[in-house]
Amino acid sequence: MVSGAGWGVRRDGERCAPGPGQLRLQPGSCGAPSRAACASPFPVQNRPWELKRKRRVRLDGACKPTYGFINSCLKSLVVEKYGEETWEKLRLQAGVEDSFLTFEVYKDEITMQLIDKACKILGVPADMVLRQFGEHFFEFCKRSGYDHMLRTLGGNLHEFIENLDALHSYLSLSYQEMNAPSFRVEKNGDGSMHLHYYSDRRGLCHIVPGIIGAAALDFFNIDISMEIVNQAEEEERTGKKEHIVFLVTQNPIFSYKERNKLFSSPQNLVLEKADTVRGRGSAICPVKKSHWKKIRGMIALGRGKLLRGFDPVYPKNLWIDPKTFCNGLPFHMVFDKELRVKQAGVSIQKIVPGLQTMGICLDHYFSITHPEVPFTISSIQKFINSQFVFQTRREMMPESWKQRPMLELRGQMIWMEPVQCMLYLCSPLLRTLHELEERQMHIADIAPHDVTRDLILLNQQRLAEMELSNQLERKKEELRTLSKHLEEEKKKTEALLYAMLPQHVANQLKEGKRVEAGEFKECTILFSDVVTFTSICAQCEPIQIVLMLNSMYLRFDRLTTVHDVYKVETIGDAYMVVGGVPVPVSSHAERVANFALGMIIAAKGVKNPVSGNPIQIRVGIHTGPVLAGVVGEKMPRYCLFGDTVNIASRMESHGVPSKIHLSSSAYQCLKYKNFEMTERGEIEVKGKGKMHTYFLLRNKTATENEIMGRPLKEADSGHDSAQSFEERRTETLPCSHQPGRSSEFRAVNPVLSGCCVALLGLQVAQTKGEAYVE
């Protein structure tokens, strides 16, 4: 099974000594928490292992690289159980990317960060997160295509665990940097097992019950309990590896009918109590077993005949001569308890000529790289069910071999009791044709019956497919990133477009449709300009004017959002907005009136670059019908046409500084809307004759903070009125605007003065009202 620790990798190809407190996620092998831990028959508060030892998982320590498969599984767990929002929050806090490439190598600290943040966000201890991860990893491996491979490892749980190391060895052919854990299992007389788990990193013991329990439940229909009975540094192995011993007890899972039969019988209830008294740790079923079930099972395969135990037949003499044996098994060695070589295959003699001298010590020419145990017969016998990997020692190789990569051999150990010798049946550990060429070997050097020949060729194709898959995955990720950036840029472009044109108009233009002009029977238009703006321009640098206008327009633009009015455009110091266009609303007059009150307040925060005092603005408002539409193809503008625009402009130009000038139609719309207004009387309006006008003073119900759209926390507790406009002094020109001084300035600085006029569009300021006449 692909264990989480198995997906840890090493960059230099060498085994790494464990660091204190290192965390290692093991994809798929018995390394993740399982239903044995999470769905145990014991309540959480009464689980024996929880009562015996509460172990805190350390997430600190040196970081090693790991495959992206692990992080992808962790993301899948969080998304499936807690949702996309939780994963996004977890990802941002951990500072990692959103997706991971399956065959890409990542720093192990990324996984540790994710687990650490998951514990904090979800509010669960690290051991429970690891257990959940282990159970989910088993399902993740099945969905990823490892289901059939896992099911065929063994016919029972003992065989399944016993062959995990072999599976890791096979997967290392494709995942060349995989640094897998090691497992050893021992059967006990009562049917339970002791599972020995060895890992380069500490803190992953809680993953083991997860995956083993999930596999036992799924493949063998048994529920298991796993308890840590021993935990210490492994002294027998050359590397300082964590050694965890689990007690594994098995309990059959009954079907619904069997469970009813079991508990409906009083006799079975008594037997259950008796079995319970026997003590924990037994895998014996707490019910009376029927011997007829055994008989039926024994004769099922024999077609009515009882099956007897299989007894192999051995010849009295071995009908094979030593020469044929050494040629037929070119990679094998026989050595005694003192590690003296007694026999070696012809191919291995060819590579290591020293083996032709019988009686030499095997550990002089080879070292054991897996499992990491001392090179002694006792250590080998203890791990005799594991696959052993030998590596040639460079200093003992011929000169022609010293510049090549060292040869690795992989095989099994068989103890021959009658002759008190160990037989090592092995094959070259080669992953690709390139590795074969590096060692100047050929396919012919491997025996025809050895599947290593096929594995090298198949794995060559597999690696090519993995590389192609990795490239496709990278391209997919690049496209996803580009698509995300494109969407962000699209939103920016749309925001800019919607700031220039109404949204429905902009959408029509994007679709290539023609925008028809629309008639609005009633809307409210506002114009404003800066008092003595021409004089200010004549006495300031252009950049000062730009900064002043930008400061003012930023305040005004914010108010358009607060009061939901549409900004038509600006011309120099003139600012034009409309209410009721492009979306008709009945409250257009109130919105524009409140916006005008906010403009007066906001203008106080803008300084005159000449005098340093707040600027003064004039505001004019008129209500009436307009025609609106888009004009032009290059830089199209949404413009308003009609006499209503002209009259609104006249209200502004005939207004008073710091006053809001209303036409009679605007006054009628606001008359009963909680606004305080005062009559100005009849005035002569250019091009219109005499008109009856008014001044807007304040909103009777809204506070200044409400009109300005300020946060409530900034609001005053007194609920003062928004703005009570007293009579202001009539417009007076500052001394700097006297004709003599102005002429003198323009004579000295004619270019600067011309720049101001050209930059700000003052040539149309005097006739801006007529510019909108239909």
URGI-V580782 format. One record per backbone hydrogen bond with DSSP energy under -0.5 kcal/mol. NH is the residue of the N-H (numbers start at 1). CO is the residue of the C=O. Records with the same first field share a line. If there is no record, write none. Layout:
NH=CO ; CO
This chain:
3=1 ; 28
4=26
5=26
7=3 ; 4
8=5
9=65
10=177
22=19
26=4
27=3 ; 4
28=26
29=27
31=29
32=29 ; 208
33=130 ; 210
35=210
36=209
37=34
38=34
39=35
40=37
46=43
47=43 ; 44
51=47
52=48
53=49
55=53
56=54
66=106
67=7
68=101 ; 104
69=102
70=67
71=67
72=68
73=69
74=70
75=71
76=72
77=73
78=74
79=75
80=76
81=77
82=78
83=78 ; 79
87=83
88=84
89=85
90=86
91=87
92=88
93=89
94=90
95=91
96=91
104=101
106=66
108=64
110=107
111=107
112=108
113=109
114=110
115=111
116=112
117=113
118=114
119=115
120=116
121=117
122=118
123=119
124=119
129=125
130=126
131=127
132=128
133=129
134=130
135=131
136=132
137=133
138=134
139=135
140=136
141=137
142=138
143=139
144=140
145=142
146=141
147=142
150=146
151=147
152=148
153=150
160=156
161=157
162=158
163=159
164=161
167=163
168=164
169=165
170=166
171=167
172=168
173=170
174=170 ; 171
175=171
176=174
178=175
179=8
180=178
182=198
184=196
186=194
188=192
191=188
193=248
194=186
195=193 ; 246
196=184 ; 194
197=195 ; 244
198=182
199=242
202=19
207=204
208=31 ; 204
209=205
210=33 ; 206
211=32 ; 207
212=32 ; 208
213=209
214=210
215=211
216=212
217=213
218=214
219=215
220=215 ; 216
222=216
223=251
225=249
227=247
229=227 ; 245
230=245
232=243
234=241
235=233
238=372
241=239
242=199
243=232
244=197 ; 242
245=230
246=195 ; 244
247=227
248=193 ; 246
249=225 ; 247
251=223
253=221
254=252
259=255
260=256
261=257
262=258
263=259
264=260
265=261 ; 262
266=264
269=265
270=266
271=267
272=268
273=269
274=270
275=271
276=272
277=273
278=274
279=276
282=279
283=190
287=285
289=287
293=290
294=290
295=291
296=292
297=293
298=294
299=295
300=296
301=297
303=300
304=299
305=302
312=310
319=317
320=318
325=321
326=322
327=323
328=324
329=325
330=327
332=330
333=424
334=343
335=422
336=340
337=420
339=336
341=360
342=334
343=334
345=332
346=326
348=330
349=345
350=346
351=347
352=348
353=351
355=352
356=353
357=354
358=356
359=341
360=357
362=339
364=361
365=362
366=362
367=391
369=367 ; 389
370=389
373=371
374=236
376=374
380=376
381=377
382=378
383=379
384=381
386=383
388=411
389=370
390=388 ; 409
391=367
392=407
393=365
396=393
397=394
401=398
402=398
404=401
409=390
410=427
411=388
412=425
413=384
414=423
416=414 ; 421
417=415
420=416 ; 417
421=416
422=335
423=414
424=333 ; 422
425=412 ; 423
426=331 ; 424
427=410
429=408
430=428
436=432
437=433
438=434
439=435
440=437
441=436
445=442
446=443
450=447
453=450
455=451
456=452
457=453
458=454
459=455
460=456
461=457
462=458
463=459
464=460
465=461
466=462
467=463
468=464
469=465
470=466
471=467
472=468
473=469
474=470
475=471
476=472
477=473
478=474
479=475
480=476
481=477
482=478
483=479
484=480
485=481
486=482
487=483
488=484
489=485
490=486
491=487
492=488
493=489
494=490
495=491
496=492
497=493
498=494
499=495
500=496 ; 497
501=497
506=502
507=503
508=504
509=505
510=506
511=507
512=509
513=508
516=514
518=628
520=626
521=519
523=624
524=579
525=622
526=577
527=620
528=575
529=618
531=616
533=530
536=532
537=533
538=534
539=535 ; 536
540=537
544=541
545=541
546=542
547=543
548=544
549=545
550=546
551=547
552=548
553=549
554=550
555=551
556=552
557=553
558=554
559=555
560=556
561=557
562=558
563=559
564=560
565=560
566=578
567=565
568=566 ; 576
569=576
571=574
574=571
575=528
576=569
577=526
578=566
579=524
584=582
588=585
591=587
592=588
593=589
594=590
595=591
596=592
597=593
598=594
599=595
600=596
601=597
602=598
603=599
604=600 ; 601
605=602
606=603
608=613
609=607
612=608
615=603 ; 606
618=529
619=659
620=527
621=661
622=525
624=523
626=520
627=641
628=518
629=639
631=637
635=633
636=633
637=631
639=629 ; 637
641=627
642=772
644=625
645=642
646=642
647=643
648=644
649=645
650=646
651=647
652=648
653=649
654=650
655=652
658=617
659=656
660=696
661=619 ; 659
662=694
663=621
667=663
668=664
669=665
670=666
671=667
673=670
675=670
676=698
677=675
678=695
680=693
681=693
683=691
685=683 ; 689
688=685
689=685
691=683
693=681 ; 691
694=662
695=678
696=660
697=676 ; 695
698=676
700=674 ; 698
701=674
704=720
707=703
708=704
709=705
710=705
714=711
715=712
719=716
722=699 ; 702
725=723
726=724
737=734
738=735
742=738
743=739
744=740
745=741
746=742
747=743
748=744
749=745
750=747
753=749
754=750
755=751
756=752
757=753
758=754
759=755
760=756
761=757
762=757
763=757
764=761
765=762
766=762
767=764
768=765
771=767
772=769
773=770
